[in-house]
Amino acid sequence: MPQVVVGIGNKIEVGLNILGNIQPGSDATTIVPTIKAKIIDKESWNMVAGANIYVPVRNRAYKLGSYTYVQASKTFESNTRLTFGGYHTSKNVFAAGAQRAGGQFGIEQSLNSKFSVGADWITGKPAAGYFTPVLTYKPHPKIAIYQGYSIGNADLTRGNHFFYRTCLQFNSNSWR
């Protein structure tokens, strides 16, 4: 899943994902522009809200869809960050004829100034829910490279697991 994310200032990030041939079932290539804004920025707490717009271009099960979310994060003195929040998807994005809603949870631990490890878990049925361990490398304070492997909440024997992504992120405003 190629992905590019760019911080554009004023605590806003925009991105573009190209989804496709990584899910169980037929190839369903989809272009997904994204936006995320930090709406609360306190010393050790923050809150973000975001949206992904799904534009299917091959094997369409719907014309246009969305994934919206709100999540809060707490950073501790040990450089550990816990994240929790919720999401909602429009009809047909992750399940035929159904909307989906659920929770998003994460943990991240900085190992040093360049590397961190973490994991995200999104609740939900096969196409929505995954557990994803992630390794992050930051060669520069405003550049991050993420690598993960997603393990589906269901249907593992049918191929619901995959090398998630290499994400190259450029931040003009140094926040994630």
Residue, then its C-alpha position, 0 to 999 in steps of 0.5 A: m500500500p503506497q502512502v505519502v503523508v505531508g505536514i502542510g502547517n497549522k497542525i494539518e497533514v494531508g496524504l494519499n494512499i493507493l489500496g489494492n491487491i493486499q486484501p482477501g478476495s478480488d483486487a479492489t484498487t482504491i485511491v484514498p486521499t486523507i486529511k488529519a488535524k490536531i485539534i488539541d495540543k497540550e503538554s502530554w495530551n493531544m487529540v486529532a480528527g481525520a478523514n479518508i475518502y475512498v474512491p474505488v477505481r477497479n471492482r467497485a462495490y460502492k461509488l465513494g466512501s469515507y472513514t472518519y475518526v477522532q483519537a486522543s493520545k497521552t505521552f508519558e515521561s518514559n517516552t511511551r505514548l498511548t492512543f485511543g479513539g473511535y472510527h466510523t465508515s460509510k456504507n460498503v467501504f469495509a462490508a457489503g451493505a453495512q456501515r462500520a464503527g469501532g475503536q482505535f488503540g495504539i502504543e508507541q515506545s521510543l527506543n532512541s531519537k531515531f527508532s521507535v516500536g509500536a502497535d495499532w489495533i483497530t476493532g472490527k470484522p475482517a476488512a476493518g479490523y487489524f492488529t499492526p505492529v510497526l517499526t519507525y525510523k526517523p532519519h531527520p526530525k521532520i521525516a519518518i519511515y514506518q514499516g508494519y505487518s497487519i494481522g486481521n481480526a478474523d479470516l487469517t487462514r484465508g489470507n487476512h494478513f499482509f505486509y502493511r506498508t512503508c510510509l514515508q512521511f514529511n512534516s513541516n510542523s513536526w507532529r505525528 
